[in-house]
Amino acid sequence: MVFGNLSVAENLAMGAFLQTDKAAVAETREHIFTLFPRLKERLKQTAGTLSGGEQQMLAIGRALMGRPKFLMLDEPSLGIAPRLITTIFEKIVEINRTQGITILLVEQNANLALEISSHGYVLETGHIVCSGPSAELRANPQLKAAYLGG
């Protein structure tokens, strides 16, 4: 969730409020602009007027400003155009691989989540019904039938 009445720049600054090294903050911000160039184009724009995909990029960017070791993403595909879902998920993989940040992804699009993850948990009414390496879960015939549209 972005702070809708603040600009993109102000949202990113909010993410770095605990950071004291100004050079590191500037470096992180530039890295975020490399990940999400659209944010640099919209720096002065009010966050609440961004598209759903741009707001998701901003929320991830703001979180990264704090230089986390662990990142939890709740339904990053929710409310964004299908063409942007692939981009967002590619960036999630890139963040994990290049920055070494552990990511906990909560996502209803089980196929996509299992495609980019190394380990998965399938929840049903709040209880874990199955867990294991993502490749094994994707190959499981019962899971395919129940959750993966197969």
Rosetta blueprint (number, residue, H / E / L):
1 M L
2 V L
3 F L
4 G L
5 N L
6 L L
7 S E
8 V H
9 A H
10 E H
11 N H
12 L H
13 A H
14 M H
15 G H
16 A L
17 F L
18 L L
19 Q L
20 T L
21 D L
22 K H
23 A H
24 A H
25 V H
26 A H
27 E H
28 T H
29 R H
30 E H
31 H H
32 I H
33 F H
34 T H
35 L H
36 F L
37 P H
38 R H
39 L H
40 K H
41 E H
42 R L
43 L L
44 K L
45 Q L
46 T E
47 A H
48 G H
49 T H
50 L L
51 S L
52 G H
53 G H
54 E H
55 Q H
56 Q H
57 M H
58 L H
59 A H
60 I H
61 G H
62 R H
63 A H
64 L H
65 M L
66 G L
67 R L
68 P L
69 K L
70 F E
71 L E
72 M E
73 L E
74 D E
75 E L
76 P L
77 S L
78 L L
79 G L
80 I L
81 A L
82 P H
83 R H
84 L H
85 I H
86 T H
87 T H
88 I H
89 F H
90 E H
91 K H
92 I H
93 V H
94 E H
95 I H
96 N H
97 R H
98 T H
99 Q H
100 G L
101 I L
102 T E
103 I E
104 L E
105 L E
106 V E
107 E L
108 Q L
109 N L
110 A H
111 N H
112 L H
113 A H
114 L H
115 E H
116 I H
117 S L
118 S L
119 H E
120 G E
121 Y E
122 V E
123 L E
124 E E
125 T L
126 G L
127 H E
128 I E
129 V E
130 C E
131 S E
132 G E
133 P E
134 S H
135 A H
136 E H
137 L H
138 R H
139 A H
140 N L
141 P H
142 Q H
143 L H
144 K H
145 A H
146 A H
147 Y H
148 L L
149 G L
150 G L
